[in-house]
Amino acid sequence: MIVLIFYSMYVIMYMYYIITKINMNMRTILSISEARKRIFEIADDVSKASVYYTLTENGRPKVVIMSAEEFESWTETIEVMREFPDILKEIEEVEKDMKSGKYKNYTTLDEILEKEGYKKTKSKKI
């Protein structure tokens, strides 16, 4: 009997963990009116990783609430994608070069700095 109770408690705790984990990776959709009532709860929720809320007006998505940290991360990602539009292709090329060993022929940072005059070659003492 005691074993059955502990097993039942374990199952309930495991299900709670799974449900919580799923919710952390899903967005929550609320009306703006409902969000107004729950703003402090929402603020606490979005401080967790990968949690965001989509707020609707008249049933249509209007705004998204996410943590400031996550917003900054998205903004930085977008900036990098704008500055380096071919970055994914370049990453694939470097990964191929890493596997093949071709990366060993890349110019090193020291070589670039030396070429640009930022670093002097050390002279050998005799």
C-alpha positions, 0 to 999 in steps of 0.5 A, spaced: 500 500 500 505 504 501 509 503 495 503 504 491 502 511 494 509 513 493 509 510 486 502 515 485 506 521 488 512 520 483 507 519 477 504 526 479 510 529 480 513 527 473 507 529 470 507 536 473 514 536 471 513 534 464 507 539 463 511 545 466 517 543 461 512 543 455 509 550 458 516 553 458 517 552 451 510 554 448 507 561 447 501 563 451 496 567 448 491 571 452 487 577 450 490 584 452 484 585 457 486 578 461 493 580 460 492 587 464 489 583 470 495 578 470 501 583 468 505 581 474 504 574 473 506 574 466 512 579 468 514 573 472 513 568 467 517 571 461 523 572 466 524 564 464 527 562 458 523 561 452 517 563 455 513 569 451 506 571 451 502 573 445 497 578 446 490 579 442 485 584 441 479 582 438 482 575 437 488 577 433 495 577 435 497 585 437 503 584 441 508 579 444 511 580 451 518 577 452 524 578 457 528 584 456 534 579 455 531 574 450 529 581 446 536 583 446 538 576 444 533 576 438 535 584 436 543 582 436 541 576 432 537 580 427 543 585 427 548 579 425 544 577 420 543 583 416 551 585 417 553 578 415 547 575 410 551 569 408 553 567 415 550 560 415 553 559 408 560 561 411 559 557 418 557 551 413 564 552 409 568 553 416 565 546 419 567 542 412 574 545 413 574 543 420 572 536 418 577 536 412 583 539 416 583 545 411 582 550 417 590 549 418 592 553 412 587 559 414 591 565 416 592 566 423 590 573 427 597 574 429 599 574 422 594 579 420 596 583 426 603 583 423 601 584 416 597 590 418 603 593 423 599 592 429 604 587 432 612 586 431 615 580 429 620 578 435 627 578 432 631 572 434 637 574 439 644 571 437 
